[in-house]
Amino acid sequence: MIQRHLHTILLVSLTLIVAVYLIKSIEFYDKEQDVAVSKEVREQPFLATQTLLNNHDVTMVFEKDYRRLYAKEDQGITPKVDDTVILADAEAAISSSFASNLLDWVEQGGFLIVAVNASDQSDSHRANALIRQLGIGVEWVADDFPLYSEYEQQMSDMTDPHGDPIQVGLESIYRITFPKELEPFYSVSNEDGYTFVQFDRGEGLITLMTDVEIWNNWQIDEYDNAILMLGLLEESDTVYLFQPVERPHWFTLLYGHAPLFIWLMGLLIVLALWHVGKRFGSVFEGDQTDRSRFSEHIRVAGNHYWQQGKQTTMLTEVRHTILQRISQKWPNVSGADQQKVTLLLEELSGWPTDTIYQLMFDQKELNQNQYSHCIKGLQQLRKML
């Protein structure tokens, strides 16, 4: 009986040993899975910033058109003194009246943030009256300086509104320039120039940044970008972010709103090409070996004589050639006998008598369309002989 208990103990011990070994041999790992970006995130790149501000009781409103600001209609936006306005594209068009209203609001105590972005080294802000009135511009970094990629981006060393040091990804390939008479309230720069500038205007404050993309959904959590954003915006009641969307090409807009007009214009172009080709023969050229020199003369000279106002010369020359062929083929037919010539050509072609007479002997003045038909008819008679 003792031996049976011993076997049981050994079996349980062996089972425990195997179980512990199996458990320790199991390896756990995290599986990475790419999740597609939602449509809302794609359409609104600053959605994360909005969520973060909402947690601090600040309302963020997105707009895609600068013209909504100070517009007179019911949908217009008039910011209050405790609000913040962010203009995310300095290359967008801003009128002089719009710029004056915005600067008046700043002087009353408003907080304006302008992204001084640029896509060209000259005339990037030619349509922006606000940039011109402030005398702001950009200066591009020399070509011999290395350009940093997204993962090798240099940081701007600055302080938050509380005076604590932070690092923000504001480095860019250009720097902000401003007139000497503007004394910055706070600025961040390096050997290449300024990337962040603040200066007072009346009771308000204007902030210039090389860009505001550091606050989008993909960069808000990098470095201290969120700390800077909260330090600048958390005291506001409402933040208006204006990010104009590039308008589609005029042809795309026209096709989207008036497709029938596109089809109509295409039809008119086709008819115009057909009309040009119809004047002196087919648009498609046939076998060149089947054409005589006289046919080429008819085709080329017809248009030339018409442009030179010598239609009668052309008609006389072709008619004379036909009469010569008739005399050669039927010597007893006199070229001066119009009746005999008309009857002979009527029998040869099967055309009505009036048509033959108009082609060969009518002397009335013809318009361009009638002249073209007459030349083509005479050419057909010539080929029949």
C-alpha positions as CSV (number, residue, x, y, z in Angstrom):
1,M,0.0,0.0,0.0
2,I,2.9,2.3,0.8
3,Q,4.3,1.5,-2.7
4,R,1.0,2.5,-4.3
5,H,1.0,5.9,-2.5
6,L,4.6,6.4,-3.6
7,H,3.7,5.9,-7.2
8,T,0.9,8.5,-6.9
9,I,3.2,11.0,-5.3
10,L,5.8,10.5,-8.1
11,L,3.1,10.9,-10.8
12,V,1.7,14.1,-9.3
13,S,5.3,15.5,-8.9
14,L,6.1,14.7,-12.5
15,T,2.9,16.3,-13.7
16,L,3.6,19.4,-11.8
17,I,7.2,19.6,-13.2
18,V,5.9,19.2,-16.8
19,A,3.2,21.8,-16.2
20,V,5.6,24.4,-14.8
21,Y,8.0,23.8,-17.7
22,L,5.2,24.2,-20.3
23,I,4.0,27.4,-18.6
24,K,7.4,28.9,-18.5
25,S,8.1,28.0,-22.1
26,I,5.1,29.9,-23.4
27,E,6.1,33.2,-24.9
28,F,3.8,36.2,-25.1
29,Y,4.2,39.0,-27.6
30,D,2.3,42.0,-28.8
31,K,0.8,41.8,-32.3
32,E,1.0,45.0,-34.3
33,Q,-2.0,45.8,-36.5
34,D,-2.5,48.8,-38.7
35,V,-5.8,50.6,-38.2
36,A,-7.1,52.7,-41.1
37,V,-7.5,56.4,-40.4
38,S,-11.1,57.3,-40.0
39,K,-12.8,59.6,-42.4
40,E,-13.4,62.2,-39.7
41,V,-9.6,62.3,-38.8
42,R,-8.7,62.7,-42.5
43,E,-11.2,65.5,-43.0
44,Q,-10.2,67.3,-39.8
45,P,-6.5,67.1,-39.1
46,F,-6.8,69.1,-35.8
47,L,-9.4,66.8,-34.2
48,A,-6.9,65.8,-31.4
49,T,-6.3,69.5,-30.5
50,Q,-10.0,70.1,-30.3
51,T,-10.5,67.1,-28.0
52,L,-7.6,68.3,-25.8
53,L,-9.0,71.8,-25.6
54,N,-12.5,70.5,-24.8
55,N,-11.0,68.8,-21.7
56,H,-9.9,72.3,-20.6
57,D,-13.3,73.8,-21.2
58,V,-12.2,75.6,-24.4
59,T,-14.4,75.4,-27.5
60,M,-12.6,75.0,-30.8
61,V,-14.4,75.8,-34.1
62,F,-13.0,74.7,-37.5
63,E,-13.6,76.9,-40.6
64,K,-12.4,76.3,-44.2
65,D,-13.0,79.8,-45.5
66,Y,-11.5,83.1,-44.3
67,R,-14.5,85.0,-45.8
68,R,-16.7,83.7,-43.0
69,L,-14.9,86.0,-40.6
70,Y,-16.6,89.4,-40.3
71,A,-19.1,88.4,-43.0
72,K,-22.3,90.4,-42.9
73,E,-24.7,87.5,-43.5
74,D,-26.2,85.4,-40.7
75,Q,-23.5,82.8,-41.1
76,G,-20.7,85.3,-40.4
77,I,-18.3,85.0,-37.5
78,T,-17.4,87.9,-35.2
79,P,-14.8,86.9,-32.5
80,K,-15.0,88.3,-29.0
81,V,-12.1,89.9,-27.2
82,D,-11.6,86.7,-25.1
83,D,-11.4,84.5,-28.2
84,T,-8.4,83.3,-30.3
85,V,-8.2,83.3,-34.1
86,I,-5.7,81.0,-35.8
87,L,-5.0,81.6,-39.5
88,A,-3.4,78.4,-40.7
89,D,-2.4,79.5,-44.2
90,A,-0.6,82.8,-44.9
91,E,-0.8,82.2,-48.7
92,A,-4.6,82.4,-48.7
93,A,-6.2,85.6,-50.1
94,I,-7.1,88.2,-47.5
95,S,-8.6,91.5,-48.5
96,S,-7.6,94.9,-47.0
97,S,-10.9,95.4,-45.3
98,F,-10.7,92.0,-43.8
99,A,-7.2,92.7,-42.5
100,S,-8.3,96.0,-41.0
101,N,-11.2,94.4,-39.1
102,L,-8.9,91.7,-37.8
103,L,-6.2,94.2,-36.6
104,D,-8.9,96.4,-35.0
105,W,-10.1,93.3,-33.0
106,V,-6.5,92.6,-31.9
107,E,-6.0,96.2,-30.7
108,Q,-9.2,95.8,-28.5
109,G,-7.6,92.7,-26.8
110,G,-7.9,89.8,-29.3
111,F,-5.3,87.1,-29.6
112,L,-4.3,86.3,-33.2
113,I,-2.0,83.4,-34.3
114,V,-0.7,83.4,-37.9
115,A,1.1,80.5,-39.5
116,V,3.6,82.3,-41.7
117,N,4.0,79.4,-44.1
118,A,5.3,79.6,-47.7
119,S,5.6,77.3,-50.7
120,D,7.6,79.6,-52.9
121,Q,10.7,81.8,-52.4
122,S,9.0,84.8,-54.0
123,D,5.5,86.4,-53.9
124,S,4.1,83.7,-51.6
125,H,2.0,86.2,-49.7
126,R,1.0,88.5,-52.6
127,A,-2.7,88.0,-52.0
128,N,-2.6,88.4,-48.2
129,A,-3.2,92.0,-47.2
130,L,-2.7,91.2,-43.5
131,I,0.8,90.0,-44.1
132,R,1.6,93.1,-46.2
133,Q,0.2,95.5,-43.6
134,L,2.2,94.0,-40.9
135,G,5.4,93.9,-43.1
136,I,5.9,90.2,-42.4
137,G,7.8,87.9,-44.7
138,V,9.9,84.8,-44.9
139,E,13.6,84.2,-45.5
140,W,14.6,80.8,-46.9
141,V,17.5,78.9,-45.4
142,A,20.5,78.7,-47.7
143,D,20.7,75.6,-49.9
144,D,24.0,74.4,-48.3
145,F,22.2,73.8,-45.0
146,P,21.0,70.2,-44.5
147,L,17.2,69.8,-44.7
148,Y,15.9,67.6,-41.9
149,S,13.3,64.9,-42.5
150,E,10.3,64.3,-40.2
151,Y,12.2,61.9,-38.0
152,E,15.4,64.0,-37.8
153,Q,13.7,67.3,-37.3
154,Q,15.6,69.8,-35.1
155,M,13.8,71.4,-32.2
156,S,13.2,75.0,-31.2
157,D,14.2,75.6,-27.6
158,M,11.7,77.9,-26.0
159,T,9.7,78.4,-22.8
160,D,6.0,77.9,-22.2
161,P,3.9,80.9,-20.9
162,H,4.8,79.9,-17.4
163,G,8.5,80.2,-18.1
164,D,9.4,76.5,-18.1
165,P,11.8,75.3,-20.8
166,I,10.2,73.2,-23.6
167,Q,11.2,71.9,-27.0
168,V,8.8,72.3,-30.0
169,G,9.2,71.1,-33.5
170,L,9.0,74.5,-35.2
171,E,12.2,74.2,-37.4
172,S,11.5,74.8,-41.1
173,I,13.3,75.6,-44.3
174,Y,12.4,79.3,-43.9
175,R,12.4,81.9,-41.2
176,I,10.1,84.7,-40.2
177,T,11.1,88.3,-41.0
178,F,9.5,91.5,-39.7
179,P,10.2,95.3,-39.6
180,K,12.8,96.6,-37.2
181,E,10.2,98.9,-35.6
182,L,8.3,95.9,-34.3
183,E,9.8,95.0,-31.0
184,P,9.0,91.3,-30.1
185,F,7.3,90.6,-26.8
186,Y,8.8,87.1,-27.0
187,S,10.7,85.4,-29.8
188,V,12.6,82.1,-30.6
189,S,15.4,82.0,-33.0
190,N,18.7,80.4,-34.0
191,E,21.5,81.3,-36.3
192,D,19.2,81.1,-39.3
193,G,16.5,83.4,-37.9
194,Y,13.1,83.5,-36.1
195,T,10.7,80.5,-36.0
196,F,8.3,82.0,-33.3
197,V,7.6,85.7,-32.7
198,Q,5.1,87.5,-30.4
199,F,4.5,91.3,-30.3
200,D,1.9,93.5,-28.7
201,R,-0.6,95.5,-30.7
202,G,-2.9,97.7,-28.7
203,E,-4.4,95.6,-25.9
204,G,-4.0,92.4,-27.9
205,L,-1.2,90.0,-29.0
206,I,-0.1,88.7,-32.4
207,T,1.8,85.4,-32.6
208,L,3.7,84.4,-35.7
209,M,4.8,80.8,-36.2
210,T,6.5,79.1,-39.2
211,D,3.5,76.7,-39.1
212,V,0.7,75.3,-36.9
213,E,1.0,71.7,-38.2
214,I,2.7,70.8,-35.0
215,W,-0.8,70.7,-33.5
216,N,-2.3,68.3,-36.0
217,N,-3.4,64.7,-35.1
218,W,0.0,63.2,-35.9
219,Q,2.3,65.7,-34.2
220,I,0.4,67.0,-31.2
221,D,1.9,64.2,-29.0
222,E,5.5,64.8,-30.2
223,Y,8.0,66.7,-28.1
224,D,6.3,69.5,-26.1
225,N,3.9,70.6,-28.9
226,A,0.8,70.0,-26.7
227,I,2.3,72.0,-23.8
228,L,2.9,75.0,-26.1
229,M,-0.7,74.7,-27.5
230,L,-2.3,74.6,-24.0
231,G,-0.1,77.4,-22.7
232,L,-1.3,79.7,-25.6
233,L,-4.9,78.7,-25.8
234,E,-6.2,77.4,-22.5
235,E,-7.3,80.9,-21.3
236,S,-9.5,81.5,-24.4
237,D,-13.2,81.0,-24.4
238,T,-13.4,80.0,-28.1
239,V,-10.6,79.2,-30.6
240,Y,-11.4,79.7,-34.3
241,L,-9.1,77.7,-36.6
242,F,-9.3,78.9,-40.2
243,Q,-7.7,76.4,-42.6
244,P,-8.7,77.3,-46.2
245,V,-9.0,74.3,-48.5
246,E,-7.5,74.6,-52.0
247,R,-10.3,74.9,-54.5
248,P,-10.5,72.4,-57.4
249,H,-9.5,73.4,-60.9
250,W,-12.1,75.5,-62.8
251,F,-12.7,72.6,-65.3
252,T,-13.5,70.2,-62.4
253,L,-16.0,72.7,-60.9
254,L,-17.6,73.3,-64.3
255,Y,-17.9,69.6,-65.0
256,G,-19.4,69.1,-61.5
257,H,-22.0,71.9,-61.7
258,A,-22.7,72.1,-65.5
259,P,-21.7,68.9,-67.3
260,L,-24.2,69.7,-70.1
261,F,-22.1,72.8,-70.9
262,I,-19.0,70.6,-71.4
263,W,-20.8,68.3,-73.7
264,L,-22.2,71.2,-75.7
265,M,-18.8,72.8,-76.1
266,G,-17.4,69.5,-77.3
267,L,-20.2,69.1,-79.8
268,L,-19.6,72.7,-81.1
269,I,-15.9,71.9,-81.6
270,V,-16.6,68.7,-83.5
271,L,-19.1,70.6,-85.7
272,A,-16.6,73.4,-86.3
273,L,-13.9,70.8,-87.4
274,W,-16.5,69.1,-89.7
275,H,-17.4,72.5,-91.3
276,V,-13.8,73.3,-92.0
277,G,-13.1,69.9,-93.5
278,K,-16.3,70.0,-95.5
279,R,-15.5,73.2,-97.4
280,F,-13.1,71.8,-99.9
281,G,-13.4,68.1,-99.6
282,S,-13.2,65.4,-97.0
283,V,-11.3,65.7,-93.8
284,F,-9.8,62.3,-94.4
285,E,-7.2,62.2,-97.2
286,G,-7.6,59.3,-99.6
287,D,-4.9,57.4,-101.5
288,Q,-2.5,60.0,-102.8
289,T,-1.8,58.0,-105.9
290,D,-5.4,58.4,-107.1
291,R,-5.2,62.2,-107.1
292,S,-4.1,64.0,-110.2
293,R,-2.3,67.3,-110.1
294,F,-5.4,69.1,-111.2
295,S,-7.3,67.7,-108.1
296,E,-4.5,69.0,-105.9
297,H,-4.8,72.3,-107.7
298,I,-8.5,72.5,-107.1
299,R,-8.2,71.7,-103.4
300,V,-5.3,74.1,-102.6
301,A,-6.2,76.9,-105.0
302,G,-9.9,77.0,-104.0
303,N,-9.2,78.3,-100.5
304,H,-6.4,80.6,-101.9
305,Y,-8.6,82.2,-104.5
306,W,-11.4,82.8,-102.0
307,Q,-9.1,84.5,-99.5
308,Q,-7.7,86.7,-102.3
309,G,-11.1,87.6,-103.5
310,K,-10.5,86.0,-106.9
311,Q,-13.4,83.5,-107.0
312,T,-14.3,84.4,-110.6
313,T,-10.7,83.6,-111.8
314,M,-11.0,80.1,-110.2
315,L,-14.4,79.4,-111.6
316,T,-13.4,80.5,-115.1
317,E,-10.3,78.3,-115.1
318,V,-12.2,75.2,-114.0
319,R,-15.0,75.8,-116.5
320,H,-12.6,76.4,-119.3
321,T,-10.8,73.0,-118.5
322,I,-14.2,71.2,-118.7
323,L,-15.0,72.8,-122.0
324,Q,-11.6,71.8,-123.4
325,R,-12.2,68.2,-122.4
326,I,-15.7,68.3,-124.0
327,S,-14.2,69.6,-127.3
328,Q,-11.5,66.9,-127.2
329,K,-14.1,64.1,-126.6
330,W,-16.8,65.5,-128.9
331,P,-15.2,67.7,-131.6
332,N,-18.6,68.6,-133.1
333,V,-19.8,70.3,-129.9
334,S,-18.9,74.0,-129.8
335,G,-17.9,75.4,-126.4
336,A,-20.0,78.5,-127.1
337,D,-23.2,76.5,-127.6
338,Q,-24.4,76.5,-123.9
339,Q,-27.5,74.4,-124.7
340,K,-25.6,71.6,-126.3
341,V,-23.0,71.5,-123.5
342,T,-25.7,71.5,-120.9
343,L,-27.7,68.7,-122.5
344,L,-24.5,66.7,-123.0
345,L,-23.4,67.1,-119.3
346,E,-26.9,66.4,-118.1
347,E,-26.9,63.1,-120.0
348,L,-23.4,62.3,-118.8
349,S,-24.0,63.1,-115.1
350,G,-27.7,62.5,-114.6
351,W,-28.0,65.9,-112.8
352,P,-30.8,68.3,-113.4
353,T,-30.5,70.9,-116.2
354,D,-30.6,73.8,-113.7
355,T,-27.8,72.4,-111.7
356,I,-25.6,72.0,-114.8
357,Y,-26.3,75.5,-116.0
358,Q,-25.5,77.0,-112.6
359,L,-22.2,75.1,-112.4
360,M,-21.1,75.9,-116.0
361,F,-22.6,79.3,-117.0
362,D,-24.2,81.1,-114.1
363,Q,-22.5,84.5,-113.5
364,K,-24.2,85.6,-110.3
365,E,-22.2,86.4,-107.2
366,L,-21.7,83.5,-104.8
367,N,-21.2,83.4,-101.0
368,Q,-18.5,81.2,-99.5
369,N,-20.7,78.2,-99.0
370,Q,-22.1,78.4,-102.6
371,Y,-18.7,78.9,-104.0
372,S,-17.4,75.7,-102.3
373,H,-20.3,73.6,-103.6
374,C,-19.8,75.0,-107.1
375,I,-16.1,74.2,-107.1
376,K,-16.8,70.6,-105.9
377,G,-19.5,70.1,-108.5
378,L,-17.3,71.3,-111.3
379,Q,-14.5,69.0,-110.1
380,Q,-16.9,66.0,-110.2
381,L,-17.9,66.9,-113.8
382,R,-14.3,67.1,-114.8
383,K,-13.7,63.6,-113.4
384,M,-16.6,62.2,-115.4
385,L,-15.0,63.4,-118.7
